[in-house]
């Protein structure tokens, strides 16, 4: 008998793509004729196109409701579904985002269900399993300590059982890094130490970060390092790297660091890895379907410190 397990996933962005690509790889391993590659490609390409329209990098005369209808195949129960999300930014249109898709894998059906905040959906016991960025865990529930948090593998040890029943299971290896960025002027005025925690600890003044990331930055730098720091944020419409260059010191999520270098910034220490992680509400993940679904996403060949 086939069992269905709903799994909460983001509605758009890099974490959703990582989940789709991982599931496509697993279906290929288990069944060479599995058709999920085409489904995953369809979802990813559709959402990238819609993102380009939202940001003004693409244009179309086709109304959004017509595009939504064209993307759907209601006669096919295994086809992905999309929905509309109202963008809360001023003058931004409604955006087409991922809603759901059901993927048969052996004797389990994995039903990916789009949520604005999968981690919070698990915290509210709406799902047993879900995927979200490790950043969300840092932003909401990790205990802040004097010593910095450097590894995703240490997240669970800093989650109080009183705060949530959700724990991190594994990562998907789509790793980028929160990195310390420093202007040449700030470096010259600062102490002669590596551009990392000790450099920030000696700093007394503004530190530019993305909005909402206060708790995350406190966790990865340690409360001792930020005691004399004042957090500031980029103005609306200003690139983070540009704002950090104006301030002289900041923390930002970097891939290659090329944009930071364009603004004359020097890349310091990689403070913490950002990665899409599988989350489990252990009070809800008690079924055999949940166990089988977890095994689909846990594999030693993934380049993640959390692989099993």
N, C-alpha and C positions, 0 to 999 in steps of 0.2 A: 504493500500500500504506500502510495506516494504521500509524503508529509510536506507541508508548506511552512516555511519559516519567514516571517517578515523581517527585513533588515532596514533600519533607517539610514539614509544616505543624504548628503547635501544635494540641493537642487541644481547646482551649477558649479563650475570651477575645477581647479586642479584635483581636489580630493575625490570628487565624483569621477573624473576621468581615470584616476588611479584605481578606483574600485572596478570600473567597467573593464579596464585593461587586464586587471588581475583575474577577474572572472572569465574573461575570454581566454586567457592563457590556461586556466584550469580546465575549462570545457574542452580545449584542444587536447590536453594531456589525457583526459578521460575518454574522449570520443572524437576521433579525427574528423568525423562528419558533422560535428556540432556546429550549428549555424550562428552562434552568438557573436562571432567576430563581426559579421555584417551589422548586427543590431548595435553593438558597442560603437562601431564606426559611425553609424547613422546618428546615434544620440550625440556623440562628441562633435561631429561636424555640424549638426543642426544647432547645438548650443553655442559653438564658436561663431557661427554665422549670425545668430541672433544677438550675441554680445557685440559683434561688430556694428550691427544696425543700431543697437542701443547707444553705443559710444560715438555714432556718427561716422564710422569708418566704412560703412556700406550703406547703400540706399536702395529702396525698393518701393514700387507703387502698389504692391500687393498689400491689402489691409491685413492687420495682425490676426484677425479671426480667420481669414482665408488661409493664411500660412499655417495656423494652428490646425485647421481641418486637414490640410494637405499632409502634414507630418504624421497624422494618425491613421491607423488601420483598424477600425473597430471590429472588423470581421475576423481579425487574427488575435486570439487571446494571448499570444506570446509577443505581440508587437509592443514597442514602448509607447507610453502615453506621456503627453506634455500638458502643461497648464500655463495660465497667465499669472504673473506676479507683478503687482504694482510697485515700481521703483520709487523709493521714498525720497530720492534726490530731486530737487526742484527742476521742473521742466523736462524730466525724463519720462519716456513713454512706458507703457506696460511692457513687460519683458516675458518672452516665452522661456519657460524653464522645465526641467525634468519633473515628471510626476511619479511614474512607476513602470516597472517591467517585471515579468515573472520568467525565471530562467530554470528550466528542468536540468538537474545535474544528478544523474543516477536515480536513486530513489528519494531524492529530496528536490523540492522546488524552492528556490531562493527568490523571494519577492522583494526586490529593491523598491523602497518607498521614499520619495523625496520629502525632506523636512527642512525648514529654514534653519533649525538648530538641532541636529541629531543628538548631540550630547545631552541637551536639556530634555529631549523626548525620552531618552533612556533614564535620566534622573527621575522623571515623573512616572516611570514604570510603564510607559506606553509600548516599549519594545524590549526584547531580551538582548538583541545585538544591534550594533550600528557602527557607522564610520564617521569620523570627523577629524579635524586637524588636532594634533597634540596641543597646539596653542590654546584651544578652547578649555582644555583641562587645566592648564596653568592659569588662565584668566579667571577661573571660577572656584576651584576647590583645593589647590595644593597649599600646603602649609608653608608660610614664609619663614625662613630661617636666616641666621647670619651668614651661613656658608652658602655658596651658590649651588644651584641645581644645574648639572652639566649634561645629564643623560636622560633620554626618554625612559630607559629601563628603571630609573629611580623614581618615576612619577608615583607609582602605586604606594611606595613607602611614605609618601607625603600626603596621601589622601586619608582623611579621617573617616572612619566608619560612621561617625555621627553625621557627616555631611552628605554622603551618597553611597549607594550600593554599586556604583559603576566603577569598573577597573579597566585598565589597558591590557589587551591580550597580546597583540602583535602589531607590527608596522608593515607598510607596503613598499618601503624603500624609495619613495619619491622625495628624497631628502633635499631640503635647502636649509640655509642657516641664518639665524639671527646673529648679526655681525656688528662689532663696534666699528664705527666710522669716525675718522678724525681729520680735521683740516691741518695743513702744514703749520699754520700759525698757532693753533691750539697745542699741537705736538711740541713745537718749539718752546712754548710757555709752560708746558707740563713737566712732570718729573721724568727722570731718565729711567723709566721702567717699561716693560712690554706693554703694548696697547691692549690691555685687558682689564681685569677686575681691579688690579692695583692702580692703574691709571685713573679709573673712575673714582676709586676711593680717595685719591688725592685731589680730586676735582671739587671745587666749591662753586656751583653755579648751574646754568641751564643744561639740560640733556634732552635732545629732541628725539621723540618717539612717535609712533603711530597712536592715534586716539584709541582708548580702551585697553592699551597694553601696559598700563602702570603695574598691575599685579604680576604680569608675565615678566617684565623687566626686573622687578624687585626679586622675583624668584630666581632668575638665571644669573643675576649679578650678586645676589645676597643682600640682605637688609643693611649689613655693615658698610657695604660699598656705596650705597645710595643715600646715606644719612644726611649728606650735605648737598645733595642734588635737588634741583628744581625741574620737574618735568615740564616740557613745552611741546607744542604740536605744530605740524605744518598748517599754514593757512589753506583754506579751501581753494582748490585749483593749483596748488603748488606741489611739485614733486617732492617726495620725502628727501631724496638726496640733495636737492637744491636747498631745502629748509635746513638740513643738517650742516651743509656747507656754510650757511649764513650764521648758524649758532656756533659751529666749530666742533661739536661732539654730539654723537647720536647713536642709536641702535636701530638697525633696519634689517629686514629680511632680504638677503641677497642670493643670487644664483651665481653669476660670473663676476659681479662687481664692476662691470664695464661702465654703467651709468654713474656710479659713485666716482670712478676715476675721471669721467668726463667733467665732473664738478670739482676736480682737484683733491678729492678725498683719498685718504690712505685707509686701506682695509686693515683693521686690527684683528683681534682674536675672534674666532668663531665661538660664540657664547653658548648657543644651544641649537640642536637640530630641530627643524620643523618637518613633520612627516604626517601623512595620513595614517591613522591608527584604527585598529578594530577594537571596539569597546564592548564590554559585556556587563549587563546588570545581573549579577550572580544570583539575585533572588528570583529572577524571571527565567534565566537560561537553564532550565531544569529538564528540558525535553530531549529526546534523542535527535530530533530535527535540529535543535540548536547546537548540539555536539557535532553533528555531521557538517553543519554549515561552518562552524569554526575551523574544522579541519580543512575545508576548501581554501581558506585564506592563510593558513599557517604552513609555511614551507621553508626548509633550510636554504633554498637557493636564493631567496630574497635578500637583497643587500640592506638589511636592517638589523640594528643591535637587538631587536626584540624577536627575531625569527626563532622558531622552535623546530 
